[in-house]
Amino acid sequence: MIKAKNPREVYLADGKPSAIGPDTHMTKVPMDISSHRELATFQLAYLGNAEVILRIPWFREQNPTIDRNYKRIIFHSERCTTLCLNSLVVAYAIPEENALEENLITIYFKLHAKKGRTANDQSFRVKTLSFEGNVPTKRSAKEAGHDLYGIEGTDLLARGDAIVGTGIAIGLPHNTYGRIAPRSSLVVKHPLLTNAGVINSDYGSDLKVVLANLGDQPYRVEKGDRIPQLIIEKIDNRDPPEVTQLDNTKRGDQRFWSSNTTMDQEVKGQSTQPQIQINEISAKVF
């Protein structure tokens, strides 16, 4: 950032000075608009909700075509095609609220990245890999899981399954893993379950889920639908020591279903004991 030698006042279209005040500093930073990239010189000022204001001299130099119906800018000037690109580029506009949300998310994660990550930090991080990717959300503060969103329309055949992308990658806290769990509303209304639901903390690629349709009718997942939910669970990452003997338990080395057999025996034994005690008490009293 460089302090301007001659600060300039900013004027509105009606010729009146703007409330943002004069330009006192300037800087040079790379500016990307779609595939168009240039080293641009900016004058710094407080713009409120706006991030950048491109003035008329820039438009005269680049001479882009602005298509207001489709909210896009097409770069085709001689300077752009010779110095920046090999072909024409179309830059699409996005709604202002989406841009503000993305900026806040970017700033949030940059601040956390500067602080570093410790073993006591139990928050998980999300990186969107595409414009369609959505940060997982909760409907209430006490929900256990964050809803995941599909980024593409996918058809699930009856009794079939399919892989649905989310367009995000996640970073998990220390000593945790991510569990992909079905949403109860989908299970009740449309018998959709999830397969392959374990996400290890060292997995940082595109997060995808496997949906299984247990119903007799096909089901379509639309783009932007809430699909399964992500639950962060604690685990013990220590290596297990090898021992020569384990702790004694009631079941011991009995095999499967032995807990049912043991429970039945305990219940049968308890069912006769209270009758003996009652009879003895009755005899003493009467």
Backbone bond lengths (Angstrom), bond angles and torsions (degrees), N, CA, C in turn:
res aa  C-N    CA-C-N  psi(-1)  N-CA   C-N-CA  omega(-1)  CA-C   N-CA-C  phi
1 M - - - 1.457 - - 1.526 108.75 -
2 I 1.306 115.37 131.76 1.457 122.12 -176.49 1.525 109.17 -119.15
3 K 1.320 115.84 135.56 1.461 119.63 177.66 1.523 109.37 -76.59
4 A 1.316 115.99 128.74 1.461 120.97 -178.26 1.533 110.59 -69.01
5 K 1.341 115.73 138.03 1.456 119.83 178.46 1.525 110.95 -68.41
6 N 1.309 116.07 -40.66 1.467 120.94 -179.50 1.526 109.12 -125.34
7 P 1.349 118.52 92.09 1.468 120.42 178.58 1.523 111.41 -55.61
8 R 1.323 115.23 139.00 1.466 120.14 -176.69 1.519 109.88 -114.51
9 E 1.324 115.65 139.26 1.457 121.39 176.86 1.522 109.36 -75.51
10 V 1.332 115.77 145.84 1.459 121.36 177.96 1.524 108.24 -100.29
11 Y 1.341 116.29 126.85 1.462 121.15 -177.06 1.525 110.15 -112.72
12 L 1.314 114.95 148.02 1.451 121.73 176.96 1.522 109.89 -84.45
13 A 1.346 114.90 176.32 1.461 119.21 -178.28 1.520 112.22 -63.56
14 D 1.335 117.59 -26.58 1.465 120.26 -179.90 1.522 112.87 -85.60
15 G 1.340 116.78 3.60 1.454 120.75 177.48 1.508 114.91 90.86
16 K 1.345 118.17 -2.88 1.456 121.54 -179.85 1.530 110.60 -87.60
17 P 1.342 117.93 149.32 1.465 120.70 178.45 1.531 110.45 -63.92
18 S 1.312 115.71 142.30 1.459 120.95 179.71 1.519 110.91 -80.74
19 A 1.338 115.33 151.71 1.465 120.36 179.66 1.519 112.46 -72.81
20 I 1.338 118.34 -9.90 1.457 120.18 -178.50 1.521 111.53 -74.35
21 G 1.331 116.51 -11.46 1.449 119.54 176.62 1.517 113.02 87.21
22 P 1.329 117.23 178.18 1.464 120.77 -177.37 1.528 111.94 -76.91
23 D 1.346 115.29 159.27 1.464 121.43 173.71 1.515 108.41 -81.18
24 T 1.322 116.19 116.34 1.466 120.21 -177.57 1.523 112.97 -107.70
25 H 1.352 117.54 -19.78 1.459 120.71 -177.83 1.530 109.38 -135.93
26 M 1.310 115.81 161.35 1.454 121.76 178.06 1.531 109.36 -142.34
27 T 1.326 116.10 160.23 1.456 121.04 -179.75 1.523 109.43 -152.39
28 K 1.332 116.06 159.39 1.461 122.69 175.27 1.525 108.65 -116.75
29 V 1.304 116.24 121.75 1.463 121.64 -179.70 1.528 109.06 -140.15
30 P 1.337 117.73 153.55 1.467 119.60 173.95 1.521 110.31 -67.34
31 M 1.306 117.03 136.76 1.463 122.41 177.64 1.519 108.71 -119.43
32 D 1.330 115.73 125.97 1.457 122.00 179.40 1.520 109.55 -112.66
33 I 1.312 116.87 127.59 1.466 123.67 170.26 1.517 105.69 -127.91
34 S 1.334 115.05 100.78 1.460 120.43 -170.52 1.528 108.25 58.33
35 S 1.311 120.24 -127.31 1.461 121.97 178.74 1.524 112.48 -88.21
36 H 1.304 117.14 -4.35 1.468 120.57 176.75 1.523 108.59 -75.12
37 R 1.326 116.49 130.49 1.459 120.75 -178.69 1.525 108.79 -141.14
38 E 1.331 115.21 135.63 1.459 119.83 177.70 1.517 109.00 -153.33
39 L 1.325 116.14 158.21 1.455 121.57 174.46 1.526 107.38 -88.91
40 A 1.310 115.66 104.72 1.464 120.81 -172.23 1.522 110.76 -103.51
41 T 1.312 115.85 146.89 1.464 122.58 175.54 1.521 108.60 -99.76
42 F 1.338 116.26 122.26 1.463 121.57 -177.19 1.522 109.76 -116.28
43 Q 1.316 115.32 142.78 1.450 121.90 168.51 1.520 107.82 -95.53
44 L 1.320 116.31 133.68 1.459 121.88 -171.98 1.521 110.47 -91.53
45 A 1.331 114.56 134.54 1.465 121.06 177.16 1.518 107.94 -160.71
46 Y 1.322 116.24 159.57 1.459 121.06 177.23 1.529 108.57 -78.29
47 L 1.348 116.64 118.50 1.466 120.50 -174.80 1.521 113.35 -110.13
48 G 1.325 118.22 5.68 1.465 119.16 -178.56 1.516 111.04 72.15
49 N 1.328 117.61 -119.61 1.465 121.57 -178.37 1.524 112.91 -80.43
50 A 1.318 117.67 -21.08 1.467 120.51 -177.89 1.520 110.41 -80.21
51 E 1.328 115.90 150.68 1.456 121.30 177.06 1.522 111.51 -98.37
52 V 1.326 115.88 -43.56 1.460 121.30 -175.55 1.524 108.72 -140.28
53 I 1.315 115.81 140.81 1.464 121.87 171.09 1.524 107.40 -119.37
54 L 1.314 116.59 118.09 1.460 122.03 177.67 1.521 108.39 -93.51
55 R 1.297 115.75 123.71 1.467 120.45 -174.67 1.529 111.02 -88.36
56 I 1.337 113.75 172.56 1.463 121.20 -175.47 1.526 112.78 -58.07
57 P 1.357 121.08 -40.91 1.477 118.99 179.33 1.521 113.59 -56.76
58 W 1.334 117.13 -36.05 1.463 119.26 178.77 1.517 110.55 -66.71
59 F 1.344 117.19 -42.69 1.463 120.70 179.35 1.529 111.12 -64.78
60 R 1.324 116.60 -36.43 1.464 119.39 178.68 1.530 110.61 -65.67
61 E 1.328 115.68 -37.91 1.461 119.22 -177.92 1.519 111.61 -73.00
62 Q 1.353 117.17 -43.95 1.458 121.15 -178.16 1.522 112.11 -82.68
63 N 1.323 115.99 -32.80 1.464 122.28 178.49 1.536 112.31 51.85
64 P 1.344 117.63 54.08 1.471 118.98 178.25 1.522 111.27 -79.68
65 T 1.314 115.60 160.51 1.459 121.47 173.63 1.528 108.06 -96.81
66 I 1.329 115.99 124.94 1.462 121.45 -178.33 1.525 108.40 -103.52
67 D 1.322 115.44 116.11 1.459 121.80 178.45 1.527 107.88 -101.37
68 R 1.325 117.09 98.00 1.459 121.35 -175.35 1.533 112.14 -71.79
69 N 1.320 117.72 -28.54 1.463 119.96 -179.94 1.530 111.62 -64.40
70 Y 1.343 115.87 -41.84 1.461 120.22 -178.77 1.536 112.38 -103.14
71 K 1.333 117.06 5.99 1.457 123.49 177.37 1.534 111.22 52.61
72 R 1.318 116.02 60.60 1.449 120.00 -178.99 1.523 109.87 -145.16
73 I 1.348 114.96 158.26 1.458 122.39 177.27 1.524 107.88 -123.95
74 I 1.324 117.21 129.83 1.457 122.33 -179.38 1.534 108.39 -111.74
75 F 1.333 115.85 123.17 1.457 121.01 179.38 1.532 108.72 -95.80
76 H 1.322 116.72 124.06 1.457 119.39 179.46 1.533 111.56 -146.69
77 S 1.336 117.39 19.20 1.454 119.39 179.63 1.526 109.89 -71.85
78 E 1.326 115.21 158.93 1.468 120.32 -178.64 1.527 110.91 -62.50
79 R 1.331 116.41 -39.60 1.454 120.36 179.90 1.515 110.98 -63.84
80 C 1.332 116.01 -41.63 1.461 120.40 -177.16 1.520 110.99 -68.50
81 T 1.316 117.81 -46.14 1.463 120.79 -175.77 1.520 111.99 -71.18
82 T 1.334 118.67 -22.90 1.462 120.23 -179.74 1.519 112.83 -92.86
83 L 1.335 117.51 -34.17 1.461 120.53 -175.34 1.523 113.51 -102.48
84 C 1.333 117.88 -27.58 1.459 120.26 -173.75 1.523 112.61 -108.24
85 L 1.325 118.33 -42.49 1.453 121.14 -167.76 1.517 111.75 -134.77
86 N 1.314 114.11 163.82 1.457 120.57 172.05 1.520 112.19 -103.19
87 S 1.329 116.36 -8.86 1.463 120.44 -179.75 1.512 108.59 -149.87
88 L 1.320 115.90 169.39 1.454 120.38 179.85 1.516 110.08 -68.53
89 V 1.321 115.98 147.49 1.459 121.59 -178.03 1.514 109.11 -126.94
90 V 1.318 115.60 140.12 1.456 122.08 177.45 1.516 108.24 -113.55
91 A 1.314 118.35 124.11 1.453 123.48 177.05 1.521 108.91 -107.29
92 Y 1.329 116.66 120.35 1.455 121.74 -177.74 1.529 110.15 -94.73
93 A 1.309 115.42 141.80 1.459 121.22 176.95 1.529 109.85 -83.68
94 I 1.337 115.53 151.01 1.454 120.75 175.68 1.527 108.20 -120.10
95 P 1.333 118.26 156.83 1.463 120.30 -179.90 1.522 111.78 -57.45
96 E 1.315 116.17 146.02 1.460 121.01 -176.43 1.517 111.78 -59.72
97 E 1.359 117.82 -39.63 1.462 119.33 -178.63 1.526 111.87 -64.89
98 N 1.348 116.90 -33.73 1.467 119.74 176.48 1.520 110.92 -67.96
99 A 1.328 116.23 -40.69 1.463 119.57 179.29 1.526 111.27 -63.93
100 L 1.346 117.01 -42.78 1.459 120.42 178.66 1.515 111.34 -63.21
101 E 1.342 117.01 -40.67 1.462 120.50 179.58 1.533 111.04 -64.56
102 E 1.329 116.58 -43.64 1.458 119.77 179.05 1.528 111.03 -63.98
103 N 1.329 117.10 -38.87 1.461 120.12 179.11 1.525 111.40 -64.52
104 L 1.334 116.54 -42.33 1.461 119.68 179.01 1.519 111.40 -64.01
105 I 1.338 116.95 -40.92 1.463 120.60 178.97 1.528 110.33 -64.08
106 T 1.328 116.28 -42.67 1.467 120.30 179.35 1.518 111.22 -62.38
107 I 1.329 116.83 -45.07 1.468 120.64 179.58 1.520 110.31 -63.33
108 Y 1.330 117.12 -41.51 1.470 121.53 -178.67 1.524 110.94 -59.44
109 F 1.339 116.55 -48.18 1.456 119.81 -176.74 1.523 111.64 -72.78
110 K 1.341 117.56 -30.54 1.458 119.09 175.50 1.523 111.10 -65.22
111 L 1.332 117.26 -40.68 1.459 120.82 178.09 1.513 111.43 -63.54
112 H 1.348 116.80 -42.05 1.454 120.20 179.42 1.519 110.93 -68.95
113 A 1.327 117.37 -33.68 1.465 119.80 179.20 1.527 110.84 -67.07
114 K 1.346 117.21 -35.32 1.457 120.76 178.31 1.532 110.99 -67.50
115 K 1.321 117.08 -37.45 1.460 120.61 -179.51 1.523 111.89 -69.55
116 G 1.328 116.59 -25.12 1.461 119.43 -176.34 1.514 110.70 86.38
117 R 1.298 116.12 167.49 1.460 121.64 -175.91 1.511 109.49 -116.70
118 T 1.327 117.08 130.40 1.451 122.24 -179.07 1.514 109.85 -115.95
119 A 1.348 114.63 170.44 1.464 119.87 179.96 1.519 111.79 -66.83
120 N 1.344 117.50 -22.50 1.465 120.80 -179.51 1.523 112.52 -86.30
121 D 1.300 118.03 -8.04 1.465 121.62 179.42 1.521 108.55 -79.71
122 Q 1.324 117.08 107.20 1.463 121.89 -175.48 1.523 112.93 -102.88
123 S 1.315 118.22 18.23 1.459 121.17 175.70 1.522 109.33 -92.50
124 F 1.324 116.92 146.11 1.455 118.94 175.85 1.523 109.38 -103.41
125 R 1.328 115.25 151.79 1.463 121.73 -173.57 1.520 110.11 -108.04
126 V 1.309 115.48 153.28 1.467 121.69 -177.90 1.523 109.06 -130.62
127 K 1.316 115.84 133.75 1.465 122.08 174.42 1.520 108.45 -121.53
128 T 1.330 117.23 121.76 1.455 120.56 177.51 1.525 108.80 -80.41
129 L 1.324 116.27 130.53 1.453 122.36 -176.99 1.523 112.67 -98.38
130 S 1.324 117.08 -9.88 1.455 121.21 178.75 1.520 108.52 -151.92
131 F 1.334 115.51 166.29 1.466 119.69 179.76 1.528 111.00 -63.54
132 E 1.346 117.37 -30.56 1.460 120.85 -178.69 1.532 112.83 -76.83
133 G 1.333 117.67 -16.50 1.460 120.18 -177.54 1.519 112.06 -67.92
134 N 1.332 116.15 137.93 1.462 122.33 -179.88 1.526 110.08 -118.15
135 V 1.321 115.91 139.73 1.462 120.66 175.06 1.528 108.90 -67.21
136 P 1.344 118.81 132.28 1.475 120.49 179.14 1.521 111.53 -56.00
137 T 1.330 115.54 144.58 1.466 120.48 -175.67 1.526 110.80 -129.30
138 K 1.336 113.99 162.55 1.465 122.83 173.29 1.518 108.73 -116.56
139 R 1.333 115.80 144.80 1.465 120.14 175.77 1.520 111.29 -83.91
140 S 1.325 117.56 -23.87 1.461 121.50 176.36 1.522 108.27 -147.51
141 A 1.341 115.66 159.30 1.464 120.45 -174.79 1.521 112.61 -66.76
142 K 1.343 117.89 -24.08 1.459 120.70 -175.48 1.520 113.64 -97.26
143 E 1.324 117.50 5.48 1.461 119.10 176.12 1.522 110.32 -69.47
144 A 1.320 116.18 143.40 1.460 120.62 -177.87 1.515 112.20 -76.26
145 G 1.326 117.85 -32.86 1.458 121.23 -173.82 1.508 113.20 -117.97
146 H 1.331 114.73 160.31 1.464 123.25 174.10 1.522 108.63 -102.32
147 D 1.321 117.03 131.12 1.469 121.23 -179.88 1.527 110.31 -70.29
148 L 1.332 115.32 136.65 1.453 122.31 175.28 1.529 109.18 -100.40
149 Y 1.330 116.56 150.01 1.459 122.24 -176.16 1.531 110.47 -118.85
150 G 1.315 116.01 136.43 1.455 120.88 176.11 1.523 110.88 -78.91
151 I 1.323 116.89 146.96 1.466 120.96 -178.34 1.517 111.88 -106.92
152 E 1.319 117.40 4.48 1.462 119.58 -177.30 1.527 109.41 -152.76
153 G 1.321 115.95 151.38 1.452 120.19 174.53 1.522 110.50 -73.76
154 T 1.335 116.51 132.09 1.456 121.58 -176.04 1.522 109.29 -137.82
155 D 1.325 117.22 133.45 1.462 122.57 177.81 1.525 109.78 -98.56
156 L 1.343 115.05 129.47 1.456 121.45 175.49 1.521 108.49 -109.25
157 L 1.305 116.42 119.21 1.448 120.75 177.63 1.524 110.10 -71.46
158 A 1.323 116.27 159.20 1.459 120.27 175.92 1.524 109.46 -60.24
159 R 1.330 116.11 132.32 1.462 123.28 -178.00 1.528 112.18 61.47
160 G 1.320 117.07 24.04 1.455 121.06 -179.28 1.519 111.37 -119.41
161 D 1.319 115.34 179.38 1.463 120.20 177.71 1.522 109.49 -140.00
162 A 1.338 115.34 168.35 1.465 121.21 -178.67 1.516 108.81 -158.95
163 I 1.331 115.46 156.32 1.461 122.19 177.70 1.529 108.54 -98.13
164 V 1.330 116.31 129.15 1.460 122.44 -178.31 1.526 108.24 -119.19
165 G 1.337 117.03 126.64 1.453 121.48 178.47 1.518 112.14 -82.11
166 T 1.336 115.97 151.42 1.465 121.69 178.12 1.525 112.26 -109.57
167 G 1.333 118.24 -16.22 1.459 120.61 -179.94 1.510 114.71 72.75
168 I 1.349 116.88 19.61 1.463 120.34 179.77 1.523 109.96 -134.58
169 A 1.326 115.64 161.94 1.456 123.51 167.89 1.519 106.84 -126.92
170 I 1.329 116.87 151.79 1.460 120.00 -175.74 1.523 110.13 -126.67
171 G 1.331 114.81 151.27 1.454 122.79 171.75 1.514 108.44 -116.60
172 L 1.328 117.04 123.66 1.465 121.69 -171.60 1.525 111.81 -97.68
173 P 1.326 118.00 152.31 1.465 121.34 178.19 1.529 111.47 -66.78
174 H 1.311 114.93 171.82 1.467 122.35 -179.55 1.528 110.51 -64.80
175 N 1.327 116.27 135.54 1.470 122.94 176.90 1.529 112.15 59.28
176 T 1.317 117.44 43.97 1.461 121.75 175.87 1.524 109.37 -137.92
177 Y 1.321 114.77 166.35 1.459 121.30 169.48 1.526 107.87 -140.42
178 G 1.303 116.68 162.32 1.455 120.91 178.61 1.518 110.67 -100.46
179 R 1.307 115.93 130.93 1.467 121.04 178.62 1.525 109.55 -111.99
180 I 1.324 115.91 123.33 1.459 121.59 176.33 1.520 107.95 -86.34
181 A 1.319 116.35 115.31 1.461 122.03 -176.66 1.523 110.06 -119.55
182 P 1.335 117.69 147.82 1.470 119.89 179.01 1.522 111.54 -69.71
183 R 1.312 116.33 152.50 1.459 121.76 173.29 1.518 108.67 -87.29
184 S 1.325 115.89 133.53 1.464 120.70 -173.51 1.526 111.95 -60.38
185 S 1.348 117.45 -35.97 1.463 119.15 -178.32 1.526 111.37 -64.91
186 L 1.338 116.94 -36.86 1.460 119.20 177.85 1.519 111.79 -71.33
187 V 1.322 116.32 -34.22 1.471 119.53 179.60 1.521 110.33 -67.93
188 V 1.339 117.36 -38.67 1.467 120.68 -176.94 1.533 110.86 -76.73
189 K 1.334 116.63 -49.52 1.462 119.74 -176.33 1.529 112.05 -75.38
190 H 1.309 115.86 -44.10 1.470 121.99 179.90 1.530 105.51 -133.81
191 P 1.292 119.73 114.90 1.473 120.60 -174.61 1.522 112.29 -63.17
192 L 1.357 115.26 76.68 1.463 121.30 178.95 1.516 109.40 -108.89
193 L 1.314 116.32 121.88 1.455 122.18 176.97 1.529 109.13 -116.20
194 T 1.315 115.67 174.28 1.458 121.18 179.86 1.513 110.07 -117.75
195 N 1.321 116.22 145.38 1.457 122.73 174.34 1.522 108.95 -117.53
196 A 1.332 115.70 163.42 1.473 121.36 177.03 1.520 110.17 51.92
197 G 1.334 116.73 64.69 1.459 120.34 -170.30 1.508 117.06 -101.05
198 V 1.325 120.51 20.05 1.461 122.53 -179.21 1.523 109.74 -109.05
199 I 1.350 116.43 125.77 1.461 122.37 176.89 1.523 107.83 -116.15
200 N 1.311 116.84 113.39 1.453 121.18 179.32 1.524 110.51 -74.01
201 S 1.333 115.82 153.21 1.469 120.37 -175.32 1.520 112.89 -68.17
202 D 1.347 118.02 -18.72 1.463 119.36 179.61 1.529 112.22 -93.22
203 Y 1.344 117.42 6.50 1.463 120.39 177.33 1.518 108.90 -89.66
204 G 1.329 116.54 115.34 1.463 120.00 -176.97 1.503 113.96 -120.45
205 S 1.334 117.76 16.80 1.453 120.66 -178.31 1.526 110.58 -93.46
206 D 1.331 115.70 -170.65 1.459 122.36 -178.38 1.524 110.38 -58.88
207 L 1.321 116.22 124.96 1.458 121.47 -179.22 1.526 109.54 -82.55
208 K 1.322 115.82 121.62 1.459 120.98 177.99 1.520 109.34 -127.35
209 V 1.321 115.95 153.19 1.460 121.14 -178.84 1.526 109.24 -122.28
210 V 1.326 114.92 151.35 1.456 121.85 177.67 1.521 107.93 -105.85
211 L 1.318 117.11 113.52 1.459 122.11 178.75 1.517 109.20 -99.15
212 A 1.328 116.25 134.84 1.456 122.25 178.18 1.525 109.39 -117.04
213 N 1.314 116.36 124.56 1.460 122.39 179.22 1.528 108.40 -94.91
214 L 1.329 116.75 108.23 1.459 121.66 -179.40 1.522 112.39 -89.44
215 G 1.319 117.27 -1.38 1.454 120.88 -177.03 1.519 112.56 -85.05
216 D 1.326 114.10 173.05 1.465 121.28 -179.82 1.529 111.89 -91.08
217 Q 1.345 116.97 -2.89 1.458 121.36 -179.77 1.533 109.78 -117.80
218 P 1.329 117.96 145.83 1.471 119.78 176.52 1.523 110.51 -66.30
219 Y 1.314 115.67 157.56 1.466 121.49 -179.53 1.527 108.43 -138.93
220 R 1.316 116.22 140.07 1.468 120.95 179.86 1.524 110.39 -114.25
221 V 1.311 115.39 128.01 1.461 122.34 173.08 1.523 107.77 -91.10
222 E 1.316 116.71 119.94 1.451 120.81 179.60 1.528 110.53 -87.35
223 K 1.318 115.40 157.07 1.458 120.94 177.31 1.528 109.62 -61.24
224 G 1.332 116.86 128.40 1.456 121.59 -179.94 1.512 114.11 91.12
225 D 1.346 118.64 -2.27 1.469 121.22 178.41 1.528 110.56 -69.21
226 R 1.339 114.95 145.66 1.458 119.61 170.35 1.532 107.92 -76.24
227 I 1.306 116.31 124.74 1.465 119.92 -177.69 1.534 108.92 -108.39
228 P 1.323 122.03 -121.29 1.468 118.38 176.76 1.519 112.16 -74.50
229 Q 1.314 115.57 -177.64 1.448 121.56 178.26 1.527 109.76 -119.84
230 L 1.317 115.23 152.60 1.462 122.33 -179.62 1.518 108.86 -105.16
231 I 1.326 116.34 123.10 1.463 122.25 178.85 1.525 108.23 -117.18
232 I 1.332 117.02 127.77 1.455 122.20 178.96 1.522 108.46 -93.00
233 E 1.334 116.86 122.03 1.459 121.44 -177.10 1.525 110.64 -123.31
234 K 1.339 115.20 145.16 1.460 120.61 179.11 1.533 110.38 -79.30
235 I 1.325 115.68 148.35 1.460 121.55 177.68 1.523 108.80 -140.01
236 D 1.330 115.02 166.23 1.458 122.31 176.34 1.526 107.49 -102.57
237 N 1.315 117.09 110.10 1.458 121.74 -176.85 1.525 113.66 -90.32
238 R 1.322 117.49 5.22 1.464 119.32 -179.26 1.531 110.62 -71.89
239 D 1.317 115.83 146.68 1.461 120.53 176.19 1.518 109.63 -72.04
240 P 1.340 118.61 135.40 1.472 120.47 -178.38 1.523 111.03 -74.86
241 P 1.343 117.98 133.13 1.468 119.91 176.16 1.530 110.60 -78.14
242 E 1.310 116.64 150.57 1.465 121.55 176.79 1.527 108.88 -89.72
243 V 1.349 116.26 130.07 1.464 121.52 -177.75 1.519 109.53 -125.43
244 T 1.322 115.59 164.95 1.469 120.75 179.14 1.516 112.14 -94.55
245 Q 1.338 117.93 -16.15 1.461 120.88 -177.70 1.520 109.59 -150.71
246 L 1.329 116.16 143.11 1.457 122.05 177.70 1.525 110.44 -103.38
247 D 1.323 116.16 166.68 1.466 120.73 178.51 1.521 110.35 -64.83
248 N 1.328 116.50 146.25 1.466 122.00 177.42 1.526 110.38 -74.71
249 T 1.318 117.32 136.49 1.457 123.77 175.91 1.518 109.32 -132.75
250 K 1.326 116.46 170.22 1.462 120.17 178.46 1.522 111.88 -62.96
251 R 1.320 116.42 -38.90 1.464 120.00 -178.59 1.520 111.66 -77.51
252 G 1.329 116.30 -32.28 1.452 118.85 -179.70 1.514 112.15 60.86
253 D 1.340 115.21 -129.23 1.466 120.21 -179.25 1.518 112.43 -100.17
254 Q 1.345 116.60 21.78 1.455 119.31 177.79 1.527 110.11 -68.07
255 R 1.313 117.15 155.98 1.457 121.78 -171.75 1.526 111.79 -90.40
256 F 1.342 114.44 -166.23 1.459 120.00 -178.89 1.527 110.99 -58.14
257 W 1.328 116.37 150.20 1.460 125.82 179.46 1.524 112.61 70.52
258 S 1.334 116.58 1.60 1.466 117.94 -179.08 1.523 111.27 -68.67
259 S 1.360 117.34 -26.34 1.463 118.84 179.02 1.522 110.81 -65.84
260 N 1.332 118.15 -35.03 1.463 121.15 177.41 1.521 110.83 -67.08
261 T 1.332 116.71 -41.15 1.464 120.67 179.89 1.517 110.75 -65.36
262 T 1.332 116.22 -43.63 1.469 119.90 179.36 1.521 110.95 -64.03
263 M 1.302 117.57 -39.32 1.454 121.60 -179.64 1.530 110.43 -66.22
264 D 1.327 116.31 -41.47 1.465 119.51 178.96 1.522 110.93 -61.68
265 Q 1.330 116.51 -41.26 1.459 119.97 179.91 1.514 111.48 -65.57
266 E 1.331 116.95 -40.22 1.457 120.08 178.63 1.517 111.50 -65.90
267 V 1.327 116.90 -40.08 1.466 120.46 179.45 1.519 110.60 -65.58
268 K 1.341 117.20 -42.84 1.462 120.12 179.16 1.517 110.99 -63.70
269 G 1.336 116.26 -40.47 1.463 119.60 179.67 1.508 111.80 -66.33
270 Q 1.324 117.92 -36.06 1.462 121.20 -179.69 1.514 111.89 -74.99
271 S 1.346 118.23 -24.61 1.458 120.22 -174.84 1.519 112.05 -71.27
272 T 1.355 118.28 -27.00 1.474 120.05 -179.66 1.521 112.43 -93.10
273 Q 1.324 119.27 -27.41 1.460 122.42 -175.88 1.522 112.79 -63.36
274 P 1.309 120.78 -45.24 1.474 119.45 -179.80 1.519 113.09 -59.92
275 Q 1.340 119.19 -32.51 1.463 121.27 -179.66 1.523 110.78 -67.53
276 I 1.333 118.30 -38.21 1.463 121.77 178.59 1.514 109.83 -65.39
277 Q 1.314 117.85 -44.33 1.461 121.21 179.76 1.522 111.22 -63.57
278 I 1.302 117.32 -40.12 1.470 120.14 179.95 1.517 110.46 -64.92
279 N 1.318 116.95 -42.15 1.459 119.92 179.39 1.523 111.86 -62.63
280 E 1.331 118.84 -41.57 1.444 121.56 179.12 1.515 111.44 -64.96
281 I 1.308 116.87 -42.05 1.468 120.10 178.67 1.528 110.46 -64.28
282 S 1.348 116.10 -41.61 1.458 120.05 -179.11 1.543 111.07 -62.39
283 A 1.314 116.05 -36.66 1.464 119.05 -178.22 1.508 110.79 -68.23
284 K 1.321 117.51 -39.14 1.475 120.44 -179.18 1.516 110.97 -69.07
285 V 1.302 116.84 -36.88 1.465 119.90 -176.75 1.512 111.11 -72.74
286 F 1.322 116.82 -41.88 1.469 119.11 -175.85 1.511 112.09 -99.39
